Amino acid sequence: MLNDGEVDISMSFDPASTAAAIQQGLLPDTARVFVPEGGSIGNISFVAIPYNAAHREGAMVVANFLLDPATQARQQDINFLGSFSVLDPDKLDADATAAFAGLPTAPALPSIADLGPTLLEPHASWMTRLTEEWARRYTK
């Protein structure tokens, strides 16, 4: 709807998604990310292994692959996914640092500094209340 001009604003959980969508021809070149002055919630991706996983070791291999700097750099590339890495750049070795430094940039791609302070997520109990309130307001 944003690309069609039906709305002037859209929401995304991923601040790099705008640049990736422009790269894919899904949004106009003029689309930009807005970050509230106070910052934003900084979650991006989660991988969890249930305590009773039937194939715990296999799940750990997948989790380690997803956290590998090469995998994280590819996922951060706006030509592929465009999601910011979950890795701490200060803890990367020289090769990983170079891989991230070599990623493409774009006018619509904010830097980590542009995102402002990372805010904590609301407590999980808010989800129940938000779901109930949404249903009360919009599904009746």
N, C-alpha and C positions, 0 to 999 in steps of 0.2 A: 504494500500500500504506500510505503514511503517512496519507492521508486516510481510508482505511478502518479505521484503527486496528490494522492487522496488524503494523506496525513502529513503533517510537518515534523513530527517527532515519533520516534520508535524506541523501544526498550531492548536492551541486550544485557546479558550478564557478563559479556566478554568485551572489554574495551578495544580489543584488536579486531573484532568482528566487522566493524565498519570498513576498515582498510581492506580486509579480506573480501568483503562483499563488493567493494568497488573494483578490486582486482578481477573478480569473477563476472563483472558486468551486471551485478544485481542491484547496485545503488549508483546514483549519480556521483560524479567526481566532486561535487560540492558538499556531500554529506560529511559531517564531523561529529566527534565524540564530545559530549558535555559531561563534565565531572562536577558534582556539587562542591562548593567551596570547602566544605568540611571534610571532604574525602569520600571514600566509598568502601563497601565491603570487599575484601580482597580474595574471597575464595575463587577457585577456578575449577579444580578437578579433585576428585577424591577416589581413592582405591582402598577398599577395605576387604579383608579376608575374614569371613565369619569364623568364630571360634570352633565351629563344628564342620568346617569345610572338608569335603570328602577327598579333595586333592590339594591339600595345603601347600605342598612343595611346588606343585605346578603353578598354583596361584602366586606364590612368592617369585617364581621365575618371571611371570607376566608383570607383577608389580615392579620388579627390578628393571625389566626392559622399559617400562613406561617412565621410570625415573632416570634412565640412562641419559647423560647430557646430549648425546647424538639424537636420541628420540625426541627429547625436549626441544632441541634446536629446530628439528624438522617440523614439529608441531607449531612452533612459534613463527615459522615462515608463512607470510601471508599468501604465498602461492599454494599452500597446502591447507592449513587450518587457521593459523594466525593467533592461536591462544598463547598468552604469555606463559612463560615457564614457571614452574613452582620451585625451581632451584634457586638457591641463594647465590647470586653472581660472585660474591666475595669468596666463595668456597670452591670455585671452579679452577681446574688446572689450566695451563696455557692453551692447550688444544681446544678445550671446551669454550674458553673465553673467546678464542679466535672464531670458532664456529658461530657463536652468537653475534659477534661483531660483524661478521660477513653477511648477516641476514638483510634482506631488502628493507628499505624504509619507504614511507609514503606520507604525504601531507595529512592524511586522516589517521595515521598511526601515532597514538600518544606515546610518550616515553613513560617509564615507570614514575619519574618525578612529576610528570603532568597529572598523574592520578591522585596526587595528594596523599594524605595520611590513610593508612589502611585501618578501617574500623572493624571492630569485632562483630561477628554475626549476632543477631538477636538469639536469645535462648530458644532452644528447640520447642519449648512449650508455646511459643508464639504461633507456630504453624497451625496448631489445632484451632486457636482463636481466629486467626486470619482465614482459615478454610471455612469455619462456621459462619463468620461474618460475611464473607464473599457469597456463600450460598444463601444467606438470609437476604442480602441486598439484591442479588442479581439472578437468582434462579427461580424466583417465585412469580 
